[in-house]
Amino acid sequence: MKRQAFEPGLAASRRPLALKLSVAALAGIGLSSAMPSYAQQAAEGEVAVVQVSGMRAAAQSSLDIKQKADNVVDSIVADDIGKFPDTNVAETLARIPGIQVSRGAGEANTVLIRGLPGIATMLNGREMYTTTGRYIQLADIPSTMLQRVDVYKSQSPELLEGGIAGVIDVRTNRPFDFKGFTLSANGGLQNQDKSHKTDPSANGLVSNRWKTEYGEIGALFGVSYVRNNFHEERSFNTFPVQKDWLLPNLTGPDLVGMQGIYGERKRTAENFALQWRPNKDTEIYAEGIYSRYKNKDETDFFVGLPWWAPGDKISATKIAGTDQIDELTSHDANTILSTQARASQNTTWQGALGAKWNAAPGLRLSTELARTKSNYDWRNPILDTIVTVPDVFVKTNVNGGAFMRYGGMDMTDPKNVYLFQLFDRYGNDKGSSTDWRGDASYTPDGNGIFQEFSAGMRFNKRIAESIKSVEGSMGAPDAFNAATRVSAASLPGMACTNRELSENYGTPYWYTPCASFLLNNTGEVRKAVTGSTTAKALDQGSFFSVNEKNMAIYGKARVGFDIASIPVDGVLGVRVTRTEADSLGYSMVDGVPVATPKSSSSTDALPSASFKATLRKDLYARLAYAKTMSRPEFSQLNPGTAYVNSNGTTTQATASGGNPDLKPFIGQNLDASLEWYFAPTAVASGTVFRHNFDGYIVNRSVPEVYQGVNYLTSRPFNTDKGHLQGVELSYQQFYDSLPGWMSGFGSQLNYTYMEGGVTSSKIGPGELTFPGMSKSSYNIVLLYEKYGISGRLAYNWRSKFAQVYGDTSAIKGTAPNRDLYTAPTSSLDGSLSYKFTPNLSLTVTGTNLLNFKYVDYWTDANVYPRDTRRYDRTVGLMLNWKN
């Protein structure tokens, strides 16, 4: 019996070949796109309408996608138009088995699939990225615009290469997804407890479809606006260095400090989609998105330098049984009070024009042309001021972080503070690409083993550039010379005090330069420090550019056969990709930038095979193999190197740069899973996986000699071989059989365990776990939907992970290298909605409900703590309306 493959939205007509001129013209000039991957096919089945409403329906839809997929896929579907489970896409992805995220500045911003950063990101099936990166910052995509997100953990030939760990495809709505005229509007407020701010957000969507004499036409337009104030606070110790001049074998941080990080983010976006179906066999579409991210924030630094004091006024004790400092007392210690002000804007737009056509019985063609541009401008003036503090007490570990009590004077009075140095920083990154692809699939007649043949090609040209100002500080007049020093009070518009901290770190308030003044009156600050309003020049030595061309072709076959009366479906194929890159960077030789061009090319064949056995109508077994790859980041390929000389006393010579000889990171991936769909919204599944790697890329600092000087040089390297293996367990169910109101309950539970790592002679002996990878992680999600009430309470946990191996310091006399770890992290978020009418609902949301404290440390958390960090807790209220 011939099995029906899951097809794209156009009916696979068996009528005679009928060439439509409009599509022929499009194909002739290379317009339009990709034969969709399963994710798009699932959204565009024979019945195009995919409206989902409600938590239960979203859960069932995500399971349908998982069940019918050729690949190992997990999906998250919006509860309703504009109602994704979290306001941040990255936060939502953390609920998926095997996904781990890192947080900073009040939001999830780094996504790992099975502990690996090598992911590819797509928007509606096409590549999407931010400036010089290989992937887009998922937090910059408004979750309110999304229909769903698909995470591919195994790959097939038609999927974009570049995701060694997996592919994340973000899907927005299209007009044919709805029955007819659709109007949706959502608006609300969110309060942040540490920022003491309440911010608005709003989004809207209007869509319609019309039957005309020219066929069916659909149009959709969406907008989104989100403003978010955030607050993050830190206390920190720096890397332990030798202080044996005070006590035998003594080690301790060279400085301690606090950071108050405050800011405001604004994200706005507009998207559109047009669809035209002149007949049942042809569809032409155009769609685009334009997003803007504006950020103004600051870090108010309290940099305690307790050692910068008369030696006879310093005393210390050790942590029992160690040589590390416990408590330190000093007097007349110099202290840096600094503000890092940041203003940045990122704009990204993408437009695409495509067509799909049932050209003949069983033959389907598609093509797409896409253009993407991304630009990032940033400014980061940093002003350090200095003050001498009479009384200083430091304890290196209080609740996991540093405690510092500075007193004997008014720390907030600018008349006690003097200008010290200015860092005048700014820069620009930009990227663009043109992407064309064409695809074809053919379904033969008969009941043979071969169910479908597909082939396609893709051409992509990508350009990325980056440049920034000359690094280094500009010193103010001698702050210790009463005749020349410049008081911070001489710039009255710059006198600020740090904002309130939620915890007692020892010193609650201090003077800090006003970030707004630094950004808006940078010229005045330059003149006060240097005597001139002139900005630092752009640094030719920092410039790099990459021109990359990629061509890929693929072929695959869908097969179907029986083994002992068990139906087996499979997909076999290969993708061959050719990459050519010309990169340009600069190295500074005797202060003169010297161009260092580099050309490279590579060809990779990426075979894959996946099989799905239907053991019962509700029980499936999968086995998938794929060879995958991730290309180095463009910045990692920068052939230039920046050198910073030693000051001759306390800091050694350092350098940083890229590595144009980096090779793609290659993986051989094997997945096996068992999935039991024992109810319409229920599944229990288990997946085991093994990935063998070659060339994993890590950053490492190694000594390099340049022009006779030994520099501690940081640059990326390919490692030797490595592996990753693990298991994912998942369970989801709504308990419909419970009586009355209790039948509204449901739950989602998953657990992931991973182990593995890399070895490299360039890094050191022994196996190293992948940086950023937790061995264990789990999610516990409680769901409820009944009588118009819906709720979600989600707890996420991940075990400790390594950040840096062999961490060290540029300070001379540093203690032995130590590995830097992050302690286990967790979060508890929730939402509660009530539907007043089928059209109107109210939602209350909360994030970071347990007020999580982040901790990291070197080797031993009790002896060598580094940071503690605290983030905002938020409570939001959202009104949702649709027609």
FENBEL-V73643 format. One record per residue. N is the residue number from 1. D_FIRST is the distance of its C-alpha to the first C-alpha in Angstrom with 1 decimal. Layout:
# FENBEL-V73643
N&D_FIRST  N&D_FIRST
This chain:
# FENBEL-V73643
1&0.0  2&3.8  3&6.3  4&9.5  5&12.5  6&15.7  7&17.7  8&21.5  9&23.3  10&23.0  11&20.3  12&18.2  13&19.7  14&18.7  15&22.4  16&24.6  17&26.3  18&29.1  19&31.2  20&33.1  21&36.6  22&37.0  23&33.9  24&34.8  25&38.2  26&37.0  27&34.8  28&37.7  29&40.1  30&37.6  31&37.3  32&34.7  33&32.0  34&29.5  35&25.8  36&25.8  37&24.9  38&22.6  39&25.7  40&26.3  41&22.7  42&22.8  43&26.0  44&24.9  45&21.6  46&21.0  47&23.9  48&26.5  49&28.9  50&28.9  51&32.2  52&32.8  53&35.9  54&37.1  55&36.7  56&34.1  57&31.9  58&32.4  59&31.4  60&28.2  61&27.4  62&28.1  63&25.8  64&22.9  65&23.5  66&23.7  67&20.6  68&18.3  69&20.1  70&19.1  71&22.7  72&25.1  73&26.6  74&29.2  75&30.2  76&33.1  77&33.0  78&36.1  79&37.2  80&38.2  81&39.5  82&42.1  83&41.6  84&40.3  85&41.0  86&43.8  87&46.0  88&45.3  89&41.8  90&42.8  91&43.9  92&40.6  93&38.7  94&40.8  95&38.9  96&35.7  97&35.3  98&36.7  99&38.6  100&42.4  101&44.9  102&48.6  103&51.0  104&54.1  105&56.4  106&54.9  107&51.1  108&48.2  109&48.1  110&46.4  111&42.7  112&41.4  113&37.8  114&38.0  115&41.7  116&41.3  117&42.7  118&40.5  119&38.3  120&37.1  121&37.4  122&35.7  123&36.3  124&33.4  125&31.6  126&34.7  127&37.4  128&40.3  129&43.5  130&47.2  131&49.8  132&50.0  133&47.3  134&43.7  135&42.4  136&43.6  137&45.7  138&43.2  139&46.2  140&47.0  141&43.9  142&44.7  143&42.3  144&43.0  145&41.1  146&37.9  147&34.7  148&33.3  149&33.5  150&30.6  151&31.5  152&29.2  153&30.1  154&27.6  155&27.1  156&24.7  157&25.9  158&26.3  159&28.6  160&32.3  161&33.9  162&37.1  163&35.9  164&36.2  165&36.0  166&33.5  167&33.1  168&34.3  169&33.0  170&35.2  171&33.8  172&36.0  173&35.4  174&34.7  175&35.6  176&32.1  177&31.5  178&33.9  179&33.9  180&37.2  181&40.7  182&40.9  183&44.2  184&44.6  185&47.8  186&48.6  187&52.0  188&53.7  189&56.1  190&55.9  191&58.9  192&59.4  193&61.8  194&63.4  195&63.4  196&65.0  197&63.1  198&60.9  199&58.6  200&56.7  201&53.1  202&51.4  203&48.2  204&46.9  205&43.9  206&43.8  207&40.7  208&39.9  209&37.5  210&38.6  211&37.1  212&39.3  213&39.5  214&38.4  215&35.2  216&34.7  217&37.0  218&37.2  219&40.0  220&40.6  221&43.7  222&44.4  223&47.6  224&48.5  225&51.8  226&52.5  227&55.9  228&56.3  229&59.5  230&59.2  231&61.5  232&61.1  233&63.9  234&64.4  235&67.0  236&66.9  237&68.6  238&68.3  239&67.6  240&70.3  241&73.0  242&76.1  243&79.1  244&81.1  245&84.3  246&84.5  247&83.5  248&82.6  249&79.0  250&78.2  251&74.9  252&73.9  253&72.3  254&74.4  255&73.7  256&72.3  257&71.3  258&69.5  259&67.2  260&66.7  261&63.7  262&63.6  263&61.9  264&60.2  265&56.8  266&55.7  267&52.1  268&51.4  269&48.3  270&47.0  271&43.5  272&42.1  273&38.8  274&38.4  275&35.2  276&34.9  277&31.9  278&33.3  279&30.1  280&26.5  281&25.6  282&28.6  283&30.3  284&33.5  285&35.1  286&38.1  287&39.1  288&41.8  289&43.6  290&47.2  291&48.5  292&52.0  293&53.3  294&57.0  295&58.6  296&62.3  297&63.0  298&65.6  299&66.3  300&69.7  301&70.6  302&73.3  303&73.8  304&76.2  305&78.1  306&80.2  307&81.2  308&82.8  309&86.0  310&89.2  311&88.5  312&91.2  313&89.6  314&86.2  315&85.4  316&82.2  317&80.8  318&77.8  319&74.9  320&75.8  321&74.8  322&73.8  323&75.5  324&73.7  325&75.7  326&75.7  327&78.4  328&80.4  329&83.4  330&85.0  331&87.5  332&88.0  333&84.4  334&83.0  335&79.8  336&77.4  337&76.3  338&73.7  339&71.3  340&68.2  341&67.4  342&64.0  343&62.8  344&59.6  345&57.2  346&53.7  347&51.9  348&48.4  349&46.6  350&43.3  351&42.1  352&38.9  353&37.8  354&34.2  355&31.6  356&27.9  357&26.6  358&23.4  359&25.0  360&22.5  361&19.0  362&16.9  363&20.3  364&22.0  365&25.5  366&27.9  367&31.5  368&34.2  369&37.9  370&39.6  371&43.2  372&44.5  373&48.1  374&49.7  375&53.4  376&55.4  377&59.2  378&61.1  379&64.6  380&65.9  381&69.7  382&70.9  383&74.5  384&76.0  385&79.3  386&81.4  387&83.6  388&85.8  389&85.2  390&88.1  391&86.1  392&82.7  393&80.9  394&77.4  395&75.2  396&72.1  397&69.9  398&70.0  399&66.7  400&64.9  401&66.7  402&70.1  403&73.0  404&75.8  405&79.0  406&81.0  407&84.3  408&88.0  409&87.5  410&85.7  411&82.3  412&81.6  413&84.7  414&84.2  415&87.9  416&87.2  417&84.3  418&84.5  419&82.2  420&80.9  421&78.2  422&75.6  423&72.2  424&71.4  425&67.6  426&65.2  427&62.4  428&59.3  429&55.7  430&53.4  431&50.1  432&48.0  433&44.9  434&43.0  435&39.3  436&36.9  437&33.3  438&30.7  439&26.9  440&24.0  441&20.2  442&17.8  443&14.1  444&13.2  445&11.4  446&8.6  447&5.6  448&8.4  449&9.8  450&11.8  451&10.5  452&14.1  453&17.7  454&20.8  455&24.5  456&27.7  457&31.4  458&34.2  459&38.0  460&40.3  461&44.1  462&45.8  463&49.5  464&51.2  465&55.0  466&57.3  467&61.0  468&63.5  469&67.2  470&69.5  471&69.1  472&72.1  473&74.7  474&77.8  475&80.6  476&83.0  477&86.8  478&87.7  479&86.9  480&89.6  481&92.3  482&94.0  483&95.4  484&92.1  485&89.3  486&87.5  487&87.0  488&83.7  489&85.9  490&86.8  491&83.5  492&83.6  493&80.3  494&78.6  495&79.9  496&77.0  497&76.3  498&73.0  499&71.0  500&71.0  501&69.0  502&67.3  503&68.6  504&72.0  505&71.8  506&75.6  507&76.6  508&75.3  509&76.6  510&77.7  511&78.6  512&75.7  513&75.8  514&74.1  515&70.7  516&71.2  517&74.5  518&73.0  519&70.3  520&72.5  521&75.7  522&74.7  523&77.5  524&80.1  525&78.8  526&78.8  527&82.4  528&83.5  529&82.0  530&82.7  531&85.1  532&82.7  533&80.0  534&78.0  535&74.4  536&73.2  537&71.8  538&68.2  539&67.6  540&66.5  541&65.8  542&63.1  543&61.2  544&57.9  545&55.3  546&51.9  547&50.2  548&46.6  549&44.1  550&40.5  551&37.8  552&34.2  553&31.2  554&27.7  555&24.4  556&21.1  557&17.5  558&14.6  559&12.2  560&9.3  561&9.1  562&10.0  563&13.7  564&14.9  565&12.0  566&12.7  567&10.1  568&12.1  569&12.3  570&15.2  571&17.7  572&20.0  573&23.0  574&26.7  575&29.4  576&32.8  577&35.8  578&39.3  579&42.2  580&45.8  581&48.5  582&52.2  583&54.1  584&57.7  585&59.9  586&63.6  587&65.7  588&69.3  589&71.8  590&75.4  591&74.4  592&72.9  593&69.2  594&67.8  595&64.4  596&61.9  597&59.0  598&55.9  599&52.9  600&49.7  601&46.3  602&43.2  603&39.7  604&37.0  605&33.4  606&31.2  607&28.0  608&25.5  609&22.2  610&20.5  611&17.8  612&16.6  613&15.4  614&14.5  615&16.8  616&16.8  617&16.1  618&19.7  619&20.0  620&19.0  621&20.4  622&21.0  623&22.6  624&23.9  625&26.4  626&28.4  627&31.6  628&33.6  629&37.1  630&39.8  631&42.6  632&46.1  633&47.6  634&49.8  635&52.9  636&52.2  637&52.3  638&55.8  639&58.0  640&61.1  641&63.0  642&65.5  643&68.5  644&70.8  645&74.0  646&75.7  647&78.5  648&80.4  649&80.8  650&78.0  651&74.8  652&73.4  653&72.0  654&68.3  655&65.7  656&62.2  657&59.8  658&56.3  659&54.9  660&53.7  661&52.5  662&49.8  663&46.3  664&43.0  665&42.0  666&38.9  667&36.4  668&33.8  669&31.7  670&29.4  671&27.9  672&26.2  673&25.5  674&24.4  675&23.9  676&24.2  677&23.8  678&25.6  679&26.7  680&26.1  681&28.9  682&28.9  683&27.8  684&29.1  685&28.2  686&29.7  687&29.5  688&31.3  689&32.1  690&34.2  691&35.5  692&37.7  693&40.0  694&42.4  695&45.1  696&45.2  697&47.9  698&50.9  699&54.3  700&57.3  701&61.1  702&62.6  703&66.1  704&66.3  705&69.5  706&70.1  707&73.4  708&75.0  709&74.0  710&71.6  711&69.1  712&66.7  713&63.7  714&60.5  715&57.4  716&53.7  717&52.5  718&49.3  719&49.2  720&48.0  721&44.7  722&43.6  723&40.8  724&39.5  725&37.5  726&36.9  727&34.9  728&33.9  729&33.6  730&32.8  731&32.9  732&32.7  733&33.1  734&34.8  735&36.5  736&35.7  737&36.7  738&40.3  739&42.8  740&44.2  741&45.0  742&43.7  743&40.1  744&40.4  745&40.6  746&38.0  747&38.1  748&36.6  749&37.5  750&36.8  751&38.5  752&38.3  753&40.1  754&40.5  755&42.7  756&43.4  757&45.6  758&47.1  759&50.0  760&52.1  761&55.4  762&56.3  763&56.0  764&57.2  765&56.3  766&53.8  767&50.5  768&50.6  769&48.1  770&46.7  771&49.3  772&48.2  773&45.6  774&46.0  775&44.7  776&43.8  777&42.9  778&41.7  779&41.3  780&42.1  781&41.3  782&42.3  783&40.7  784&41.8  785&40.8  786&42.2  787&44.7  788&44.7  789&45.5  790&43.4  791&44.5  792&43.5  793&45.6  794&44.3  795&45.9  796&45.1  797&46.6  798&46.6  799&48.7  800&51.4  801&50.6  802&52.6  803&53.7  804&55.8  805&56.5  806&60.1  807&61.5  808&65.1  809&67.8  810&69.7  811&72.9  812&75.0  813&75.5  814&72.1  815&71.1  816&68.2  817&64.8  818&62.6  819&59.0  820&58.4  821&56.1  822&54.9  823&55.1  824&52.2  825&51.3  826&50.0  827&49.7  828&49.4  829&48.4  830&47.7  831&47.2  832&47.9  833&47.0  834&48.0  835&46.5  836&49.4  837&47.3  838&43.7  839&45.2  840&47.8  841&47.7  842&50.0  843&49.0  844&51.2  845&50.2  846&51.8  847&51.4  848&53.1  849&54.3  850&55.6  851&57.7  852&56.2  853&58.6  854&57.3  855&59.0  856&58.9  857&61.1  858&62.0  859&61.2  860&62.9  861&62.7  862&66.0  863&67.9  864&66.4  865&64.9  866&64.1  867&62.8  868&62.3  869&60.6  870&60.2  871&58.2  872&58.3  873&57.0  874&55.7  875&55.4  876&53.8  877&53.6  878&51.1  879&50.9  880&47.5  881&47.1  882&44.4  883&44.3
